[in-house]
Amino acid sequence: MKAPDTPSGYHCKPLANITSDDFVFHGFVAGDTKNSFNAALTSAFVTDFPGLNGLGISAARLDIAEGGSIPMHTHPGATELLIIVQGEITAGFLTPTAVYSKTLKPGDIMVFPQGMLHFQVNTGKGQATGFLAFSSANP
C-alpha cells in the first residue's frame, strides 16, 4: 500500500506476489486505554490488512475503560456499524435536526450513517468492548 489511494482502492499487488497472509489480519487484541480518552481503537483498515483492497469494507476493535469515551467525530466516506460484546456503551449521532442516542449492551448493534457526527461513552462499570465494521476500506 505504498502508492496513493484512489476511489477504487490502492493499486493491486502483482498476482504472483499475493499470499494467504494478505487475507488474514492478526492483532485484533485489546488496545491500551491508558490515555486521555481512556479508550483505544485497533484498526483493520486496508493499510493494516491488504486483503481489503478494493472491497469497500474494514473493521476495528473498540476498547473503552470505565468512564472513557470516543469524542464526537465523523467518517465522511463511510458508514460505521458498532457491535457491543462487553460492558455498556452509550452511543449516538447528530443530524441537522435531531440527536439519536442509546445505551447499548452486549449483543446490541448501532449504525452511524456516513458523515454524521457520532460518539461512544462507556457508561457502565468496568471495561467495554465493541467491534466496528465500516463501508470503506480506509474510513
Steps between C-alpha positions, in 0.01 A plus 500: 500500500779738410333672201228763553146390579245539217117490504516128418782427747874463474674351199495121532805291570621285213310170509825307541572690827164435670501251789249370754649747749348788301153372596557447875530766770670416830480741787134564577597516868410745775660840456671709768234720661749687722465835321301823534185342351534168688430333166679315221420410142676208331447542128484242224492749213646439154834648611516231774326220310581494124233240419235773545630694201217575257233331716353813660500359856715516813477433872628617836496395863388758756613479864376762746600496867246596765415869458677519163369631171551538130423868446280641228642419155390413148590273209416700185557196278354214703203371697599339833336202672571445874449156659526488882661187647583611857385770740270793436551777245278801447535600137331745272510722195372842399310605191425863415165468682534223762721305740470120506661323797458168674665303780625174350581167666658176371321379189376848404594659167480867400567661163649847445406626153778625276617851586298538822674632813498216754645394837536206740526517882552215747212560742525166678720345765830359375636458150283531187588335170346522157583409144450744214432440132540775241370536145844613383841333497655818644239696702 
